[in-house]
């Protein structure tokens, strides 16, 4: 192997390592919030109506502890 080939291999390995490090630090956390709303209406006789509404909020925090 020539010096140029060895230098190219070393540079390629360094670039791969730096890319992996940047991806690991850049993707270190994720926050997700999901809201589900369910609504049900039932009309009765006269002026009386019934509305049942439920709301569920789910939150997930996936942060990398360094």
C-alpha positions in Angstrom: 0.0 0.0 0.0 1.2 3.4 -0.8 1.1 6.4 1.6 -1.7 8.0 -0.4 -3.9 4.9 0.0 -3.2 4.7 3.7 -4.0 8.4 4.1 -7.3 7.9 2.2 -8.3 5.0 4.5 -7.4 7.0 7.7 -9.4 10.0 6.5 -12.4 7.8 5.6 -12.3 6.2 9.1 -12.1 9.6 10.8 -15.0 11.0 8.7 -17.1 7.9 9.5 -16.4 8.3 13.3 -17.2 12.0 13.2 -20.5 11.4 11.4 -21.5 8.7 13.9 -20.6 11.1 16.8 -22.6 13.9 15.2 -25.6 11.6 14.6 -25.5 10.4 18.2 -25.4 13.9 19.7 -28.0 15.3 17.2 -30.5 12.6 17.8 -30.2 12.6 21.6 -33.8 13.5 22.5 -37.3 13.2 21.3 -40.6 14.6 22.7 -43.9 13.3 21.5 -47.4 14.5 22.5 -50.6 12.8 21.3 -54.1 14.2 22.0 -57.1 12.0 21.4 -60.6 13.6 21.7 -63.8 11.5 21.6 -67.2 13.2 21.4 -70.6 11.6 21.6 -73.9 13.4 21.3 -77.3 12.1 22.3 -80.4 14.2 21.7 -83.4 13.6 23.9 -87.0 14.8 23.8 -87.7 18.4 24.5 -84.9 21.0 25.0 -82.6 18.6 26.8 -79.5 17.4 25.1 -76.5 15.4 26.4 -72.9 15.8 25.1 -70.2 13.5 26.5 -66.7 14.5 25.6 -63.5 12.9 26.7 -59.9 14.0 26.0 -56.8 12.0 26.6 -53.3 13.6 26.4 -50.3 11.3 26.3 -46.8 12.6 26.5 -43.5 10.7 26.0 -40.1 12.1 26.6 -37.1 10.1 25.3 -34.0 12.0 26.2 -30.6 10.5 26.3 -28.8 10.8 29.6 -25.1 11.7 29.0 
